[in-house]
Amino acid sequence: MVNENADTNAYLSHSHPGVELRWPASAIWRPGEPTVSKIGLADLRDAIAKGIDDFKAIPSHAIFLIIVYPIVGLILFRLTFGYDMLPLIFPLIAGFALIGPVASLGLYELSRRREKGLDASAWHAFDVLRSPSIGAIARLGLLLLVIFFTWLVVAQAMYVGILGKWVPVSLEEFAHRILATPAGWQLIIVGNVCGFLFAVLVLVISVVSFPMLVDRNVGAATAVRTSVRAVLANPMTMAMWGLFVAAALVIGSLPLLVGLAIVLPILGHSTWHLYRKVVSADEVI
C-alpha cells in the first residue's frame, strides 16, 4: 500500500504540473494548466536586460508620451485653479502600478512577435485587440480598473479621516503639513501600508496573467490561478520584482511623470520575459 501511494504521488507530480507544490498552490491548480518554474535573481536580471533590449529595438515611448502628457497637463491645469487635487497626486502616481499590466498589453504582443521573429513594428501593438482571449483580457482589465478606483477612494478617505477636509493654499503649505506634522506622518505611514496591500494584490493576480492571455487562448481564471502559483513558487524573486517596479515608477515619475514614457515600456517588455521564464513555453493547454 505504501509503495502504491508513493507511485501514485510520483505519477501525479510528473504528469500534473502544480500537484508537487505545497498548499495553497496545489489547492488552486487545475488539470491541464501549465507548469510553473522556480526562478532566481539571475533570471530576474536577464528578464530586465531582455526588456531593455526590446525597448531599444522597438521604441514605443511615443505611445506612452501620448498617454502621460495629457495626465500631466490635466494635473497642472487643475493646480492652476487650486490645490485641492494635491492629496490625490501621490495616489494617482502609485496607481500606475495597479493599472500598468493593462497599459502594457500591446508591449507584451510586441515582445511576443519579436521573440518569434515576426514583424514587431509599433502598430502591431494593437493586434492584441484581435487576441482569442480578448474577452478574458477585458474582464481582468476591468477588475484592475475597479481595484485602481477603489484605491483612489480609500486614499481620499484616509486623507479626510486624518487631516480632515483641509485644502492647502500652496504647495509649500501642503509639503509642510505632510512632512512636518504628526498627522502628516500618520497619513504617510497608513497610506503606504494600504497602498502596499493593493500593490501586492495586483502583483499576485497579474504578474503573469496578462502576458499569458496575450500568448494563449485561456480563460481569465486560468491565467489568474497561474499567476498566483507563480508568486507562491517564487515569493522572494517576485518580491524583488515588485520592489524593482515600485522603484522604477518612482524614478520615472519625478520629472513630471515624463520619465514614465521610458520606464513603462521597459517594465512591460521585461514582464513578458519574466512570464516566459516562469511559465513553460512549450506547453499547449
N, C-alpha and C positions, 0 to 999 in steps of 0.2 A: 504493500500500500504506500509506503514512504517513497519507494522508487517510482511508482506510478505518478504520485503527486509531483515529484521532482521533474519527471519527464514532461508532465503537463505544463508546469510553470516554465520550463525551458522552451517548450514549443510556443507558448503564448508570448514570451519575451522576444522570441526570434521572429514570429510571424505577425505580431500585432504591435506596432510601434506605440509606445506610451504605457503599455502594461508594466514594463520594467520600472517605470517611475514610481516613486512613493506617493502616497496620498498627500495633498489633494490632486496632484497632476493626473494620477491614474483614474481618479473618480470622474474627471471631465473628458476623458478620452473616449472616442467612438471608433468602432471598427472601420478600417479603410482610410482613416485620417493619417496625415504624413508623419514621418519620424522627425523628432526634434533633437538636434545635436547640441552637445555641450561645446561652448567656445570660451576662449580666454581673451586677455587684454591684447595679445598679439593679433588675434582675429579682428578685434575692435579697431586697432590702429590700421590694419590693412583695409578694412571697410571704409574708413575715413579717407585713406590715401586714394582708394579707387573712386570715392565720391568726388574728391578734388579733381582727379583726372577726368572724370565725366564732365565736370563743370567746365574745365578748360577746353574740352573737345566740343561741348555743346553749350556755349554761353547763353544762359537763359535769364540773366539778371534783368534784361529789359522788361521781361514779362512781369517780374516782381516789382520793378520800379513803377509800372502802371498801377499796381495794387497799393504799394506803400505810399507813393506821393499823395494820392487823394486823402489817405488817412492822416498823413502829416498836415496837409492843407486844412483838413476839417478841424483838427486839434488847434492849430494856430489861429484859424478863423474864429473858433469858439472862444479861445483865450483872449482874443482882441476885445470881446464884449463882456468879459467877466472871468473870474477864476473858479466858478462853481464846478468846472469839469476837471480841475486838478486832482481831486481824490480818485478819479477813475483812470488816470493816465497809467499808473503802475499796473492795475488790474488788466487794462487793455493790452499793455505790452506783455505781461505774463500770459495773457490769453493766447498769444501766438503759439505757445507750446501745446495748447489744448486743441487748436484747430489746424496746426501745422500738417498733420497727416492728410487732411482733406486738401489743403492747398498744394501738397506735393504730389498729388495723383499723377499729373502729367509728367513729372520728373521720373517717377517710377517707370512709366511707359517708355520714356526716352532711354533710360538706363537699360531696360529690358531689350529694346531694339538694338542698342549699341552692342550689348552682350552677344546677341545673335548675329551680328554682322549686317543688320538691316540699316536702311537709311534712318538716321536719327536727327534729322533736321527739326528745328524747334516746333514747327507747326504740327509735327506728329504727336505732340503732347496731347492734342485734342482727340487722338484716336482712342483714348481711354473711354470716351463717351460711347463708343461702339463695342465696348467690352461685354462679353456674355454675362458678366457678373455685375453689370451696371445697376441692377435693382438692389442687390446686396450692398453695393458701394453707397448708393443713395441712402439706404436705411441706416447704415453705420455712420455715414456722414451726418445725417440728421441727429443721431444720438450725440455725436461730438458737439454739434451746434447747441443742443439742449444743455449739455454739460457746460459749455462756454458761457451761455447766457445765465445759467444758474450760478456760476462763479461770479459774474458781474453783480447779480442781485445780492449774493451773500457778502461780497466785498463792500457794496454800498451799505448793507445792513450793519456790518461790523463798524464802518466809519461812523454812521449815525449813532450806533449804540455806545461807542467810546468817546467820540468827540462832539456828539450832538449834531444839530443842523448848521453848525458854524461854517460860514463861507469865507475863505481868505480874501483879502483885498489886494494882495500882492504875492508874487512868487516867494519873496523873502519871508513874509509872514507865515506862509504855508510851510516852508522849509524849517523855520524856527519851531513852529508848533509840533511838527512831526519829529524832528531830530533832537529837540532840547527840552521836551516836557515828558513827564511820566506817562501821560495819556498817549502821547505820540509814540513812545517806545512800546507801550502796550499794544497799540494798533499794529506796529511793525511786527512784533513777535506773533501775535494772534493771526495776523493776516498772512504771514509767511508760512506758519504751520498749516493753516487752512488751505492755502494755495498749493503747498507741498502735497497734501492729500488728494487734491483734484488732479495734480500732475501725475502722481503715482497711478491713480485710477486710469487715466488716459494712456499712460505708458503701457500698463498691463494689457489693456484691451486692444491697443492699436499698433504696438511696435512692429509686428509683422503681419497684422491682419490686412491692412490696406495694400501693401505690396503683393500679398498672396491673392487678393481679389483681382488685382490687375493681371497677375500671372496665370491664374487658374479660374475655371468656371466652378466656383464653390459657393455655398451659402454663407451669409454673414455669421451664423452661429458657429460653423466650422472654422471660419477664419479667426473669430474671437477666441474659441477654445484653443486653437493652435498658438495664438499669441500668448494666452495665459500660461500654457505649458512651456513655451519658450522662456518666459520670465522665471517660472518656478524651477526650470532646469538650469538657468544661468543667473541667479539672483545678483551676484556681485558684479558680473560683467554688464548686466542690464542696468544696475545702479550706476555704474561708471558711465554708461551711455547716457543715462538721464542727466547726470551731472554735466557731462560734456555739452549736451543740448542746451541746458539751462545757462551755462557759462557763455556759449556761443550766442545765444539770443540776447543776453545782457550786453555783450560786446557790440553786437550788431545794432542794438537799439540806441547806443549812446549818441552817435551823431544824428539826432533827429530821426531815428528809425531807418535812415537811408542804408546803413550797413546791412540791414536785413535782406536787401536785394542780392547780396552775395552770400550771406550766411544761410538763408533759407534754401536756395538751390543746392548748396553743398550738403546740408543736412538731409535734404530729400534724396539726393543721389546716394549718399552714404547709407541711408536707411535701406535702400534697395539691396545694397551689397551685404548689409547686416542680415537681412532676410535670407539671402542666398546662402549665407554661412550657417544659419540656424536651421532652415528647413531644406530637406533634401531636394535637389533639383531634378532628380531622375525618376521621381515617383509620379505616377498618374493616378489621380483619385476621382 
